[in-house]
Amino acid sequence: MLEVASLSVSYGQHRALDNVALSVGRGEIVTILGANGAGKTSLLKAIAGIVRTLPGKQVRLGEHDLAPLPAHEIVECGLALVPEGRGIFGDQTVRDNLLLGALARPGGRGASAPQIDRALTHFPALRERLDRPAGGLSGGQQQMLAVARGLMAEPRFLLLDEPSLGLAPLMVREIFAVIARLRDEGVTVLLVEQMAAQALALADRAYVLERGRVTLSGPATAIRSNPEVVRAYLGSVRAR
């Protein structure tokens, strides 16, 4: 469903991504592993059209050539990014945050109550808080809102950047369960996640990014049992 090739990003003299290539099949969850500074967030932002890339990149989502498109047109092609740090508007209500997520979808300005209801199917805790300022939500509820806002664009493909960041273990399990359900409903997912063991247990395939380059890729089960991955990212966790 997603094909990326020759994707490079530089910030001044720093090459954040160097000739990255990857693919994601329809209905898959694919996870990106890497240390801080490896380029994971830059990769998601580059696919979403948010950061400037160097010439020559190839990015296709199904029948759409995303390479020349600005970010808002990429969303219209069916791709949505849930950013690291959630990026919600704290002074706006939960409802207004959701409505903002629908703006890039055709007809999004007229988002209806049933559309909001569908986005909240996975997040019942938000229903009774629709008219409260989003800044008053707990960290876990804000992460729920960030994902629900992304779903308001009705994406076929979802980019998730560190959805477990700063969350309690119980909330982490809930977020991962939601990601699994989204795949069952037909949403394809590219996941950047610091909790490598949990991400590999959920994913179909994985890529390892080091200093802006893909150094390893394959089925998640194989990556999870790779000795270098165990040593670098899983610590004492062992594949089962």
Residue frames as a rotation matrix with the C-alpha (Angstrom) as fourth column:
MET 1
0.561 0.828 0.000 0.00
0.828 -0.561 0.000 0.00
0.000 0.000 -1.000 0.00
LEU 2
0.888 -0.370 -0.274 2.89
-0.304 -0.918 0.254 2.37
-0.345 -0.142 -0.928 0.80
GLU 3
0.549 -0.780 0.300 6.14
0.832 0.475 -0.286 2.39
0.080 0.407 0.910 -1.18
VAL 4
0.903 -0.358 -0.237 9.02
-0.266 -0.900 0.346 4.69
-0.337 -0.249 -0.908 -0.16
ALA 5
0.499 -0.803 0.325 12.37
0.864 0.490 -0.116 4.90
-0.066 0.339 0.938 -1.95
SER 6
-0.283 -0.779 0.560 15.34
0.802 -0.512 -0.308 7.28
0.526 0.362 0.770 -2.06
LEU 7
0.738 0.613 0.282 13.99
0.316 -0.683 0.659 9.37
0.596 -0.397 -0.698 0.81
SER 8
-0.300 -0.884 -0.359 16.55
0.883 -0.114 -0.456 11.72
0.362 -0.453 0.815 2.37
VAL 9
0.830 0.512 0.221 16.19
0.353 -0.788 0.504 14.61
0.432 -0.340 -0.835 4.81
SER 10
-0.329 -0.932 -0.149 18.83
0.800 -0.192 -0.568 17.10
0.501 -0.306 0.809 5.93
TYR 11
0.882 0.415 -0.223 18.68
0.470 -0.739 0.482 19.74
0.035 -0.530 -0.847 8.65
GLY 12
0.674 -0.711 -0.200 21.51
-0.671 -0.703 0.237 22.06
-0.309 -0.026 -0.951 7.69
GLN 13
-0.182 -0.857 -0.482 24.65
-0.924 0.316 -0.214 19.91
0.336 0.407 -0.849 7.63
HIS 14
-0.613 -0.002 0.790 22.98
-0.514 0.761 -0.397 17.04
-0.600 -0.649 -0.467 9.49
ARG 15
-0.536 0.420 -0.732 21.65
-0.587 0.438 0.681 14.21
0.607 0.795 0.011 7.34
ALA 16
-0.303 0.519 0.799 18.68
-0.869 0.194 -0.455 12.90
-0.391 -0.832 0.392 9.33
LEU 17
0.552 0.464 0.692 17.59
-0.063 0.851 -0.521 10.35
-0.831 0.244 0.500 6.70
ASP 18
-0.310 -0.779 -0.545 19.81
-0.752 -0.150 0.642 8.88
-0.582 0.609 -0.539 4.03
ASN 19
-0.544 0.062 -0.837 18.25
-0.750 0.412 0.518 7.12
0.377 0.909 -0.178 1.05
VAL 20
-0.658 0.362 0.661 15.58
-0.392 0.584 -0.711 5.31
-0.643 -0.726 -0.243 3.07
ALA 21
-0.498 0.563 -0.659 13.40
-0.614 0.307 0.727 2.70
0.612 0.767 0.193 1.39
LEU 22
-0.872 0.290 0.393 10.51
-0.129 0.638 -0.759 0.76
-0.471 -0.713 -0.519 2.90
SER 23
-0.599 0.753 -0.272 7.15
-0.333 0.075 0.940 -0.74
0.728 0.654 0.206 2.04
VAL 24
-0.758 0.487 0.433 3.94
-0.377 0.214 -0.901 -1.45
-0.532 -0.846 0.021 3.92
GLY 25
-0.890 0.454 -0.044 1.35
0.253 0.572 0.780 -3.91
0.379 0.684 -0.624 2.65
ARG 26
-0.264 0.888 0.376 -2.37
-0.576 -0.457 0.677 -3.28
0.774 -0.038 0.632 2.84
GLY 27
0.721 0.682 -0.121 -3.72
-0.262 0.429 0.864 -4.26
0.641 -0.592 0.488 6.26
GLU 28
0.105 -0.771 -0.629 -0.28
0.686 0.514 -0.515 -4.57
0.720 -0.377 0.583 7.89
ILE 29
0.986 -0.165 0.029 1.14
-0.137 -0.691 0.710 -3.04
-0.098 -0.704 -0.704 11.01
VAL 30
0.381 -0.923 0.044 4.79
0.645 0.232 -0.729 -2.23
0.662 0.306 0.684 10.37
THR 31
0.933 -0.078 -0.351 6.94
0.258 -0.533 0.805 -0.82
-0.250 -0.842 -0.478 13.16
ILE 32
0.449 -0.824 0.347 10.08
0.055 -0.362 -0.930 1.30
0.892 0.436 -0.118 12.98
LEU 33
0.826 -0.276 -0.491 12.67
0.544 0.165 0.823 0.74
-0.147 -0.947 0.286 15.71
GLY 34
0.141 -0.853 0.502 15.65
0.532 -0.363 -0.765 2.92
0.835 0.375 0.403 16.47
ALA 35
-0.309 -0.356 -0.882 17.46
0.940 -0.253 -0.227 4.87
-0.142 -0.900 0.413 19.15
ASN 36
0.645 0.433 -0.630 16.70
0.408 -0.892 -0.196 8.52
-0.647 -0.131 -0.752 19.88
GLY 37
0.166 -0.571 -0.804 18.02
-0.546 -0.732 0.407 10.58
-0.821 0.371 -0.433 16.98
ALA 38
-0.465 -0.360 0.809 17.88
0.335 0.774 0.537 7.71
-0.820 0.520 -0.239 14.49
GLY 39
-0.944 0.114 -0.310 15.45
-0.320 -0.546 0.774 9.62
-0.081 0.830 0.552 12.26
LYS 40
-0.718 0.688 0.107 12.17
0.682 0.726 -0.088 7.88
-0.138 0.010 -0.990 13.09
THR 41
0.105 0.789 -0.606 10.06
0.484 -0.573 -0.662 11.01
-0.869 -0.223 -0.442 13.56
SER 42
-0.370 -0.310 -0.876 11.68
-0.553 -0.684 0.476 12.66
-0.746 0.661 0.082 10.54
LEU 43
-0.992 0.010 0.123 10.68
0.096 0.683 0.724 9.62
-0.077 0.730 -0.679 8.49
LEU 44
-0.261 0.965 0.003 7.01
0.901 0.245 -0.358 9.87
-0.346 -0.091 -0.934 9.44
LYS 45
0.191 0.317 -0.929 6.96
0.111 -0.947 -0.300 13.63
-0.975 -0.045 -0.216 8.90
ALA 46
-0.698 -0.504 -0.509 8.64
-0.456 -0.237 0.858 13.25
-0.553 0.831 -0.064 5.50
ILE 47
-0.831 0.469 0.300 6.05
0.557 0.713 0.426 10.68
-0.014 0.521 -0.854 4.38
ALA 48
0.083 0.936 -0.343 3.28
0.895 -0.221 -0.388 13.01
-0.439 -0.274 -0.856 5.60
GLY 49
0.149 -0.073 0.986 4.78
0.789 -0.592 -0.163 15.97
0.596 0.802 -0.031 3.71
ILE 50
0.924 0.266 -0.275 5.52
0.383 -0.647 0.659 18.01
-0.003 -0.714 -0.700 6.83
VAL 51
0.324 -0.877 -0.355 9.32
-0.042 -0.388 0.921 18.30
-0.945 -0.283 -0.162 6.48
ARG 52
0.637 -0.186 -0.748 11.27
-0.759 -0.321 -0.566 19.23
-0.135 0.928 -0.346 3.37
THR 53
0.615 -0.431 0.661 13.04
0.272 0.902 0.335 16.32
-0.740 -0.027 0.672 1.69
LEU 54
-0.383 -0.812 -0.441 15.99
-0.364 -0.306 0.880 16.21
-0.849 0.497 -0.178 -0.69
PRO 55
0.138 0.471 -0.872 15.26
-0.980 -0.066 -0.190 15.72
-0.147 0.880 0.452 -4.42
GLY 56
-0.559 -0.381 -0.737 14.67
-0.665 0.736 0.124 12.25
0.495 0.559 -0.665 -5.79
LYS 57
-0.753 0.290 0.591 12.32
-0.369 0.558 -0.743 10.73
-0.546 -0.777 -0.313 -3.24
GLN 58
-0.581 0.666 -0.468 9.59
-0.298 0.360 0.884 8.33
0.757 0.654 -0.011 -4.29
VAL 59
-0.882 0.411 0.232 6.50
-0.148 0.224 -0.963 7.98
-0.448 -0.884 -0.137 -2.08
ARG 60
-0.589 0.734 -0.339 3.37
-0.417 0.084 0.905 6.21
0.692 0.674 0.257 -3.31
LEU 61
-0.707 0.525 0.474 0.21
-0.352 0.320 -0.880 5.43
-0.613 -0.789 -0.042 -1.37
GLY 62
0.134 0.729 0.671 -1.79
0.409 0.576 -0.708 3.00
-0.903 0.369 -0.221 -3.46
GLU 63
0.338 0.088 0.937 -2.57
0.941 -0.043 -0.336 4.81
0.011 0.995 -0.097 -6.71
HIS 64
0.992 0.117 0.048 -1.40
0.113 -0.991 0.068 8.21
0.056 -0.062 -0.997 -5.39
ASP 65
0.032 -0.990 0.137 2.04
0.754 -0.065 -0.653 9.73
0.656 0.124 0.745 -5.98
LEU 66
0.783 0.328 -0.528 2.62
0.619 -0.486 0.617 11.62
-0.054 -0.810 -0.584 -2.73
ALA 67
-0.111 -0.987 -0.118 6.10
0.977 -0.130 0.168 12.94
-0.181 -0.097 0.979 -3.54
PRO 68
-0.706 -0.249 0.663 5.02
0.477 -0.859 0.186 16.28
0.523 0.448 0.725 -5.09
LEU 69
0.207 0.963 0.171 2.03
0.455 -0.249 0.855 16.90
0.866 -0.099 -0.490 -2.82
PRO 70
-0.497 -0.259 0.828 1.77
-0.553 -0.641 -0.532 19.31
0.669 -0.723 0.175 0.14
ALA 71
-0.996 -0.030 0.079 0.73
-0.081 0.595 -0.800 17.90
-0.023 -0.803 -0.595 3.51
HIS 72
-0.376 0.924 0.070 -2.97
-0.558 -0.166 -0.813 18.81
-0.740 -0.345 0.578 3.31
GLU 73
0.222 0.433 -0.874 -3.34
-0.960 0.252 -0.119 17.07
0.169 0.865 0.472 -0.06
ILE 74
-0.704 -0.500 -0.503 -1.59
-0.371 0.864 -0.340 13.97
0.605 -0.053 -0.794 1.29
VAL 75
-0.801 0.500 0.331 -4.26
-0.239 0.240 -0.941 13.77
-0.550 -0.832 -0.072 4.02
GLU 76
0.096 0.890 -0.447 -6.91
-0.860 -0.152 -0.488 13.94
-0.502 0.431 0.750 1.31
CYS 77
-0.156 -0.237 -0.959 -5.29
-0.778 0.627 -0.029 10.86
0.608 0.742 -0.283 -0.29
GLY 78
0.709 0.582 -0.398 -6.09
-0.220 0.719 0.659 8.86
0.670 -0.380 0.638 2.85
LEU 79
-0.064 -0.793 -0.606 -3.01
0.685 0.406 -0.604 9.21
0.725 -0.454 0.517 5.07
ALA 80
0.743 0.309 0.594 -3.06
-0.203 -0.742 0.639 10.73
0.637 -0.596 -0.489 8.56
LEU 81
-0.336 -0.907 -0.253 -0.28
0.247 0.174 -0.953 11.35
0.909 -0.383 0.165 11.09
VAL 82
0.907 0.408 -0.107 -0.78
0.190 -0.169 0.967 11.15
0.377 -0.897 -0.231 14.87
PRO 83
0.308 -0.901 0.305 2.30
-0.246 -0.386 -0.889 13.09
0.919 0.199 -0.340 16.00
GLU 84
-0.250 -0.518 -0.818 4.66
0.793 0.375 -0.480 12.50
0.555 -0.769 0.317 18.86
GLY 85
-0.957 -0.130 -0.258 3.56
0.272 -0.703 -0.657 14.57
-0.096 -0.700 0.708 21.84
ARG 86
-0.283 0.959 0.030 -0.11
0.804 0.254 -0.538 14.39
-0.523 -0.128 -0.843 20.71
GLY 87
-0.956 -0.209 0.208 -0.30
0.293 -0.752 0.590 17.96
0.033 0.625 0.780 19.42
ILE 88
-0.027 1.000 -0.013 -3.81
0.980 0.029 0.197 18.58
0.197 -0.008 -0.980 20.68
PHE 89
-0.454 0.004 0.891 -5.24
0.048 -0.998 0.029 22.09
0.890 0.056 0.453 21.10
GLY 90
-0.724 0.031 -0.689 -5.62
0.646 0.378 -0.662 22.35
0.240 -0.925 -0.294 24.86
ASP 91
-0.854 0.403 -0.329 -7.77
-0.150 -0.797 -0.585 25.49
-0.498 -0.450 0.741 24.89
GLN 92
-0.428 0.725 -0.539 -10.28
-0.796 -0.020 0.605 23.91
0.428 0.688 0.586 22.51
THR 93
0.266 0.598 0.757 -12.89
-0.840 0.529 -0.123 21.37
-0.474 -0.602 0.642 23.53
VAL 94
-0.488 -0.349 0.800 -12.56
-0.041 0.925 0.379 17.69
-0.872 0.152 -0.465 22.79
ARG 95
0.436 0.751 0.496 -15.33
0.538 0.225 -0.813 18.08
-0.721 0.621 -0.306 20.23
ASP 96
0.854 -0.112 -0.508 -13.56
-0.390 -0.784 -0.482 20.95
-0.345 0.610 -0.713 18.46
ASN 97
-0.245 -0.963 0.108 -10.30
-0.695 0.252 0.673 18.98
-0.676 0.090 -0.731 18.34
LEU 98
-0.293 0.211 0.933 -12.19
0.412 0.908 -0.076 16.18
-0.863 0.362 -0.352 16.61
LEU 99
0.770 0.637 0.039 -13.83
0.339 -0.356 -0.871 18.57
-0.541 0.684 -0.489 14.15
LEU 100
0.419 -0.714 -0.561 -10.42
-0.756 -0.617 0.220 20.01
-0.503 0.332 -0.798 13.28
GLY 101
-0.485 -0.636 0.600 -9.28
-0.249 0.759 0.602 16.51
-0.838 0.143 -0.526 12.41
ALA 102
0.094 0.642 0.761 -12.04
0.653 0.537 -0.534 16.25
-0.751 0.547 -0.369 9.83
LEU 103
0.392 0.177 -0.903 -11.21
-0.269 -0.916 -0.296 19.42
-0.880 0.359 -0.312 7.90
ALA 104
-0.504 -0.703 -0.501 -8.94
-0.690 -0.021 0.724 17.78
-0.519 0.711 -0.475 5.32
ARG 105
-0.671 0.346 0.656 -11.47
0.470 0.883 0.015 15.10
-0.574 0.318 -0.755 4.47
PRO 106
-0.856 0.439 0.272 -13.79
0.066 -0.430 0.901 15.93
0.512 0.789 0.339 1.57
GLY 107
0.164 0.980 0.116 -16.86
0.065 -0.128 0.990 17.45
0.984 -0.154 -0.085 3.20
GLY 108
-0.382 -0.431 -0.817 -15.02
0.748 0.375 -0.548 17.62
0.543 -0.820 0.179 6.50
ARG 109
-0.922 0.026 0.387 -16.36
-0.186 -0.905 -0.382 21.03
0.341 -0.424 0.839 7.45
GLY 110
-0.016 0.988 0.153 -19.75
-0.850 -0.094 0.519 19.44
0.527 -0.121 0.841 7.83
ALA 111
-0.790 -0.343 -0.507 -18.59
-0.074 0.875 -0.478 16.62
0.608 -0.340 -0.717 10.11
SER 112
0.144 0.979 0.143 -21.67
-0.497 -0.053 0.866 15.17
0.856 -0.195 0.479 11.75
ALA 113
0.195 0.043 0.980 -22.44
-0.969 0.164 0.185 13.64
-0.152 -0.986 0.073 15.13
PRO 114
0.966 0.157 0.203 -22.40
-0.134 0.984 -0.121 10.10
-0.219 0.089 0.972 13.64
GLN 115
0.555 -0.830 -0.063 -18.89
0.067 0.120 -0.991 10.73
0.829 0.545 0.122 12.30
ILE 116
-0.138 -0.554 0.821 -17.71
-0.844 -0.369 -0.390 11.83
0.519 -0.747 -0.416 15.74
ASP 117
0.565 0.447 0.693 -19.44
-0.761 0.606 0.230 8.80
-0.317 -0.657 0.683 17.23
ARG 118
0.946 -0.255 -0.199 -17.53
0.103 0.820 -0.563 6.46
0.307 0.512 0.802 14.88
ALA 119
0.127 -0.964 0.233 -14.21
-0.229 -0.258 -0.939 8.08
0.965 0.066 -0.254 15.79
LEU 120
-0.230 -0.169 0.958 -15.00
-0.944 -0.199 -0.262 7.59
0.235 -0.965 -0.114 19.50
THR 121
0.675 0.532 -0.511 -15.97
-0.448 0.846 0.289 3.93
0.586 0.034 0.810 19.12
HIS 122
0.215 -0.708 -0.672 -12.59
0.480 0.676 -0.559 2.89
0.850 -0.203 0.486 20.53
PHE 123
-0.802 -0.595 0.047 -12.45
0.318 -0.492 -0.810 5.65
0.505 -0.635 0.584 23.18
PRO 124
0.158 0.978 -0.133 -15.62
0.671 -0.007 0.741 5.64
0.724 -0.206 -0.658 25.31
ALA 125
-0.067 -0.229 -0.971 -13.90
0.947 -0.321 0.010 7.66
-0.314 -0.919 0.238 28.05
LEU 126
-0.937 -0.349 -0.008 -13.95
0.323 -0.876 0.359 10.71
-0.132 0.334 0.933 25.74
ARG 127
-0.373 0.855 0.360 -17.70
0.659 -0.029 0.752 10.69
0.654 0.517 -0.552 25.15
GLU 128
0.547 0.642 -0.537 -18.60
0.828 -0.320 0.460 12.33
0.123 -0.696 -0.707 28.44
ARG 129
0.008 -0.640 -0.768 -15.81
0.551 -0.638 0.538 14.89
-0.834 -0.427 0.348 27.99
LEU 130
0.010 -0.004 1.000 -16.73
0.998 -0.067 -0.010 16.18
0.067 0.998 0.003 24.53
ASP 131
0.618 0.347 0.706 -17.46
0.392 -0.914 0.105 19.70
0.681 0.212 -0.701 25.73
ARG 132
0.828 -0.434 -0.354 -14.53
0.257 -0.267 0.929 20.01
-0.498 -0.860 -0.110 28.12
PRO 133
0.615 -0.693 -0.376 -11.23
-0.788 -0.554 -0.269 21.71
-0.021 0.462 -0.887 27.23
ALA 134
0.796 -0.324 -0.511 -8.79
0.051 0.878 -0.477 19.11
0.603 0.353 0.715 25.91
GLY 135
-0.154 -0.930 0.335 -6.03
-0.359 -0.263 -0.896 20.55
0.920 -0.258 -0.293 28.08
GLY 136
-0.025 0.220 0.975 -7.82
-0.999 -0.039 -0.016 19.24
0.034 -0.975 0.221 31.17
LEU 137
0.849 0.317 -0.422 -7.64
-0.358 0.933 -0.020 15.61
0.387 0.168 0.907 30.05
SER 138
0.570 -0.685 0.454 -5.17
-0.184 0.432 0.883 13.15
-0.801 -0.587 0.121 31.54
GLY 139
-0.349 -0.811 -0.470 -2.15
-0.733 -0.076 0.676 12.17
-0.583 0.581 -0.568 29.45
GLY 140
-0.793 0.081 0.604 -3.79
0.276 0.931 0.237 8.92
-0.543 0.355 -0.761 28.42
GLN 141
0.270 0.961 0.057 -7.02
0.599 -0.121 -0.792 10.65
-0.754 0.248 -0.608 27.46
GLN 142
0.347 -0.226 -0.910 -5.07
-0.560 -0.829 -0.008 13.20
-0.752 0.512 -0.414 25.41
GLN 143
-0.776 -0.630 -0.011 -3.40
-0.411 0.493 0.767 10.34
-0.478 0.600 -0.642 23.53
MET 144
-0.376 0.750 0.545 -6.82
0.680 0.622 -0.388 8.81
-0.630 0.225 -0.743 22.90
LEU 145
0.554 0.611 -0.565 -7.98
0.128 -0.734 -0.667 12.18
-0.822 0.298 -0.485 21.56
ALA 146
-0.183 -0.707 -0.684 -4.95
-0.702 -0.393 0.594 12.47
-0.688 0.589 -0.424 19.28
VAL 147
-0.913 -0.123 0.390 -5.71
0.121 0.830 0.545 9.08
-0.390 0.545 -0.742 17.73
ALA 148
-0.037 0.984 0.174 -9.44
0.755 0.141 -0.641 9.80
-0.655 0.108 -0.748 17.50
ARG 149
0.370 0.107 -0.923 -8.69
-0.294 -0.929 -0.226 13.13
-0.881 0.355 -0.312 15.80
GLY 150
-0.679 -0.665 -0.310 -6.57
-0.545 0.173 0.821 11.31
-0.492 0.726 -0.480 13.25
LEU 151
-0.740 0.448 0.501 -9.43
0.538 0.842 0.041 8.90
-0.403 0.300 -0.865 12.60
MET 152
0.153 0.834 -0.531 -11.76
0.182 -0.552 -0.814 11.82
-0.971 0.028 -0.236 11.86
ALA 153
-0.216 -0.306 -0.927 -9.99
-0.822 -0.455 0.342 12.17
-0.527 0.836 -0.153 8.50
GLU 154
0.751 0.551 0.365 -11.14
-0.349 0.800 -0.489 8.59
-0.561 0.239 0.793 7.76
PRO 155
-0.016 -0.874 -0.485 -7.63
-0.975 -0.094 0.202 7.48
-0.222 0.476 -0.851 6.74
ARG 156
0.873 0.107 -0.476 -6.75
-0.272 0.916 -0.294 4.28
0.405 0.386 0.829 4.97
PHE 157
0.182 -0.920 -0.348 -3.21
0.632 0.381 -0.675 4.61
0.754 -0.097 0.650 6.30
LEU 158
0.963 0.184 0.195 -2.26
-0.049 -0.595 0.802 5.81
0.264 -0.783 -0.564 9.79
LEU 159
-0.070 -0.997 -0.012 1.18
0.220 -0.004 -0.975 7.01
0.973 -0.071 0.220 10.91
LEU 160
0.927 0.366 -0.083 1.59
0.128 -0.102 0.986 6.72
0.352 -0.925 -0.141 14.70
ASP 161
-0.007 -0.970 0.244 4.58
-0.028 -0.244 -0.969 8.38
1.000 -0.013 -0.025 16.37
GLU 162
-0.864 -0.478 -0.160 5.32
0.084 0.175 -0.981 7.11
0.497 -0.861 -0.111 19.90
PRO 163
0.021 0.977 0.212 1.70
-0.227 -0.201 0.953 6.57
0.974 -0.068 0.218 21.01
SER 164
0.518 0.190 -0.834 2.79
0.646 0.552 0.528 5.10
0.560 -0.812 0.163 24.37
LEU 165
-0.436 -0.850 0.297 5.06
0.425 -0.485 -0.764 8.01
0.793 -0.207 0.572 25.32
GLY 166
-0.823 -0.038 0.567 4.51
-0.397 -0.675 -0.622 9.06
0.406 -0.737 0.540 28.93
LEU 167
0.176 0.984 -0.033 1.60
-0.714 0.151 0.684 6.72
0.678 -0.097 0.729 29.56
ALA 168
-0.121 -0.092 0.988 0.97
-0.879 0.472 -0.064 4.36
-0.460 -0.877 -0.139 32.47
PRO 169
-0.923 -0.364 0.124 1.24
-0.276 0.851 0.447 0.62
-0.268 0.379 -0.886 31.69
LEU 170
-0.310 0.884 0.351 -2.52
0.484 0.465 -0.741 0.07
-0.818 -0.060 -0.572 31.78
MET 171
0.507 0.489 -0.709 -3.08
-0.282 -0.683 -0.673 2.87
-0.814 0.542 -0.209 29.27
VAL 172
-0.441 -0.730 -0.522 -0.27
-0.808 0.070 0.585 1.55
-0.391 0.680 -0.620 27.07
ARG 173
-0.834 0.176 0.524 -2.06
0.239 0.970 0.053 -1.80
-0.498 0.170 -0.850 26.84
GLU 174
0.184 0.980 -0.082 -5.29
0.389 -0.149 -0.909 -0.02
-0.903 0.135 -0.408 25.93
ILE 175
0.276 -0.147 -0.950 -3.63
-0.700 -0.708 -0.093 2.01
-0.659 0.691 -0.299 23.17
PHE 176
-0.776 -0.611 -0.157 -1.99
-0.564 0.562 0.605 -1.09
-0.281 0.558 -0.781 21.70
ALA 177
-0.529 0.674 0.516 -5.32
0.492 0.739 -0.461 -2.93
-0.692 0.010 -0.722 21.79
VAL 178
0.453 0.682 -0.573 -6.90
-0.074 -0.612 -0.787 -0.05
-0.888 0.400 -0.227 19.85
ILE 179
-0.196 -0.606 -0.771 -4.14
-0.877 -0.244 0.414 -0.23
-0.439 0.757 -0.484 17.22
ALA 180
-0.924 -0.120 0.362 -4.81
-0.012 0.958 0.287 -3.95
-0.381 0.261 -0.887 16.78
ARG 181
-0.061 0.982 0.179 -8.54
0.533 0.184 -0.826 -3.30
-0.844 0.045 -0.534 16.37
LEU 182
0.310 0.125 -0.942 -7.89
-0.537 -0.795 -0.283 -0.61
-0.784 0.594 -0.179 13.78
ARG 183
-0.732 -0.593 -0.335 -5.93
-0.631 0.408 0.660 -3.12
-0.255 0.694 -0.673 11.72
ASP 184
-0.726 0.517 0.454 -8.83
0.446 0.856 -0.261 -5.56
-0.524 0.013 -0.852 12.00
GLU 185
0.316 0.889 -0.330 -11.08
0.320 -0.427 -0.845 -2.80
-0.893 0.162 -0.420 10.64
GLY 186
0.620 -0.068 0.782 -8.88
0.782 0.130 -0.609 -2.32
-0.060 0.989 0.134 7.58
VAL 187
0.931 -0.364 0.000 -6.61
-0.364 -0.931 -0.026 0.56
0.009 0.024 -1.000 8.60
THR 188
0.525 -0.840 -0.136 -2.95
0.631 0.492 -0.600 0.08
0.571 0.229 0.789 7.65
VAL 189
0.992 -0.122 -0.019 -0.46
-0.060 -0.609 0.791 1.33
-0.108 -0.783 -0.612 10.26
LEU 190
0.173 -0.985 0.011 3.16
0.405 0.061 -0.912 2.49
0.898 0.162 0.410 10.26
LEU 191
0.953 0.284 -0.108 4.19
0.162 -0.174 0.971 2.67
0.257 -0.943 -0.211 13.92
VAL 192
-0.183 -0.956 0.228 7.17
-0.073 -0.218 -0.973 4.35
0.980 -0.195 -0.030 15.58
GLU 193
0.827 0.551 0.114 7.34
-0.222 0.133 0.966 3.12
0.517 -0.824 0.232 19.15
GLN 194
-0.048 -0.875 0.481 9.89
-0.879 -0.192 -0.437 3.21
0.475 -0.444 -0.760 21.98
MET 195
0.079 0.140 0.987 8.46
-0.736 0.676 -0.037 0.09
-0.672 -0.724 0.157 23.61
ALA 196
-0.429 -0.405 -0.808 10.14
-0.899 0.274 0.340 -2.28
0.084 0.872 -0.482 21.20
ALA 197
-0.977 0.035 0.208 8.94
-0.009 0.978 -0.206 -5.58
-0.211 -0.203 -0.956 22.68
GLN 198
-0.192 0.981 -0.010 5.29
0.185 0.026 -0.982 -4.54
-0.964 -0.191 -0.187 22.62
ALA 199
0.164 0.216 -0.963 5.59
-0.795 -0.548 -0.258 -3.06
-0.583 0.808 0.082 19.14
LEU 200
-0.677 -0.493 -0.546 7.18
-0.724 0.581 0.373 -6.21
0.133 0.648 -0.750 17.73
ALA 201
-0.828 0.443 0.343 4.55
0.212 0.814 -0.540 -8.39
-0.519 -0.375 -0.768 19.37
LEU 202
0.121 0.937 -0.327 1.86
-0.003 -0.329 -0.944 -6.36
-0.993 0.115 -0.037 17.61
ALA 203
0.071 -0.154 -0.985 3.51
-0.832 -0.554 0.027 -5.79
-0.550 0.818 -0.168 14.22
ASP 204
0.956 0.185 0.229 3.62
0.002 0.774 -0.633 -7.94
-0.295 0.605 0.739 11.11
ARG 205
0.418 -0.860 0.293 6.99
0.783 0.177 -0.596 -6.60
0.461 0.479 0.747 9.98
ALA 206
0.798 -0.225 -0.559 9.68
0.287 -0.674 0.681 -4.23
-0.530 -0.704 -0.474 11.26
TYR 207
0.515 -0.727 0.454 12.50
0.378 -0.283 -0.881 -1.97
0.769 0.626 0.129 10.14
VAL 208
0.475 -0.480 -0.738 15.47
0.755 -0.208 0.621 -0.89
-0.452 -0.852 0.264 12.23
LEU 209
0.759 -0.179 0.627 16.71
0.275 -0.783 -0.557 2.65
0.591 0.595 -0.545 11.60
GLU 210
0.444 -0.695 -0.565 20.20
0.740 -0.072 0.669 3.70
-0.506 -0.715 0.482 12.66
ARG 211
-0.368 -0.624 -0.690 21.65
0.204 -0.778 0.595 7.14
-0.907 0.078 0.413 11.97
GLY 212
-0.012 0.502 -0.865 19.13
-0.686 -0.633 -0.358 7.75
-0.727 0.589 0.352 9.24
ARG 213
-0.476 -0.205 -0.855 19.62
-0.813 0.474 0.339 4.45
0.336 0.857 -0.392 7.41
VAL 214
0.735 0.662 0.148 17.65
-0.678 0.709 0.193 1.21
0.023 -0.243 0.970 7.37
THR 215
-0.336 -0.940 0.061 20.02
-0.940 0.330 -0.090 -1.42
0.065 -0.088 -0.994 8.72
LEU 216
-0.983 0.077 0.166 17.64
0.046 0.982 -0.184 -4.35
-0.177 -0.173 -0.969 9.21
SER 217
-0.267 0.953 -0.145 14.17
-0.959 -0.278 -0.055 -5.38
-0.092 0.125 0.988 8.08
GLY 218
-0.826 0.044 -0.562 11.98
-0.143 0.948 0.285 -8.46
0.545 0.316 -0.776 8.06
PRO 219
0.185 0.913 -0.363 9.09
0.239 0.316 0.918 -10.23
0.953 -0.256 -0.160 9.78
ALA 220
0.349 -0.003 0.937 8.55
-0.734 -0.623 0.271 -8.96
0.583 -0.782 -0.220 13.31
THR 221
0.984 0.033 0.176 9.11
-0.140 0.758 0.637 -12.41
-0.113 -0.651 0.751 14.77
ALA 222
0.524 -0.847 0.091 12.53
0.754 0.412 -0.511 -12.63
0.396 0.337 0.855 13.11
ILE 223
0.034 -0.494 0.869 13.51
-0.079 -0.868 -0.490 -9.12
0.996 -0.052 -0.069 14.16
ARG 224
0.659 0.315 0.683 12.41
-0.663 -0.184 0.725 -9.86
0.354 -0.931 0.088 17.72
SER 225
0.935 -0.320 0.150 14.76
0.198 0.826 0.528 -12.84
-0.293 -0.465 0.836 17.92
ASN 226
0.556 -0.777 0.296 17.74
0.271 -0.167 -0.948 -11.10
0.786 0.607 0.118 16.29
PRO 227
0.236 -0.496 -0.836 20.56
0.968 0.198 0.156 -10.98
0.088 -0.845 0.527 18.88
GLU 228
-0.782 -0.559 0.276 21.55
0.551 -0.827 -0.116 -7.43
0.293 0.061 0.954 17.96
VAL 229
-0.192 0.807 0.558 17.98
-0.168 -0.588 0.792 -6.22
0.967 0.058 0.248 18.35
VAL 230
0.621 0.381 -0.685 17.61
0.536 0.431 0.726 -8.04
0.572 -0.818 0.064 21.67
ARG 231
-0.172 -0.798 -0.578 20.79
0.985 -0.139 -0.101 -6.44
0.000 -0.587 0.810 22.95
ALA 232
-0.881 -0.300 0.366 20.07
0.360 -0.927 0.107 -2.92
0.307 0.226 0.924 21.67
TYR 233
-0.575 0.736 0.357 16.31
-0.506 -0.662 0.552 -2.57
0.643 0.137 0.753 22.14
LEU 234
0.376 0.823 -0.425 14.86
-0.197 0.520 0.831 -5.40
0.905 -0.229 0.357 24.19
GLY 235
-0.051 -0.461 0.886 17.29
-0.969 -0.190 -0.155 -5.66
0.240 -0.867 -0.437 27.08
SER 236
-0.768 -0.249 0.591 16.52
-0.492 0.819 -0.294 -8.81
-0.411 -0.516 -0.751 29.07
VAL 237
0.325 0.945 0.026 13.37
-0.657 0.246 -0.713 -9.51
-0.681 0.214 0.701 26.99
ARG 238
-0.791 -0.558 0.250 13.70
-0.240 0.659 0.712 -12.69
-0.563 0.503 -0.656 24.97
ALA 239
-0.411 0.647 -0.642 11.66
-0.857 -0.034 0.514 -13.74
0.310 0.762 0.569 21.97
ARG 240
-0.373 0.394 0.840 9.02
-0.432 0.727 -0.533 -16.36
-0.821 -0.562 -0.101 22.56
